[in-house]
Amino acid sequence: MSGQDDLQIRDEPHGTGGALARAFLILGVVLFPPGIMLPLFEAQSLLVFKVSYSILDTIAALIGAREPVLALLIATFSLGTPLLKVSMLITIHRMAPSRVSPVAMRWIELLGKWSFTDVVVVALAIVIWSNEALSTAASQPGLWFFAASALSLMLASGVMARDLRERGAGQAS
């Protein structure tokens, strides 16, 4: 069998999950880059000093502050996990349902549990900063792009999992 046979798209033109899964996948992929490059939040201290960080800025700042372990953790969960999830979703979307293994679907579900970790952490930081004297914090566009990307990929995963369940594919025998 060739690699082409493994990724053979079934007779329907839109792959596992149909056009809806494809739309959510495309939306998730398009929203991800601004989500990691644009500032997530802006903090202002003493009404004068402002600072804002994107996910990429945060990783670079942690490396600069000699915190490589924390930088690696953020890079893993903010960059690695979503990229791995989208790669797996695209692969599953292109596969015939009979070729999707139960293990692949369990991995998708596991990765999906980490989708909103960054959003929750940033929201918590905003609340903490906002409760400090003489300081404020507010969400920025990067947070919303990142959250929308994570939500789109989660919806794509759900649509594809539903399609596989309805077809009896991707389940343990």
Secondary structure, DSSP 8 states (H G I E B T S, - for coil): --HHHHT---SSTT-TTHHHHHHHHHHHHHHHHHHHHS-SEEEEETTTEEEEE-HHHHHHHHHHTT-HHHHHHHHIIIIIHHHHHHHHHHHHHHS-GGG--HHHHHHHHHHHTTTTHHHHHHHHHHHHHHTSTTEEEEE-HHHHHHHHHHHHHHHHHHHHHHHHHHHT-SS--
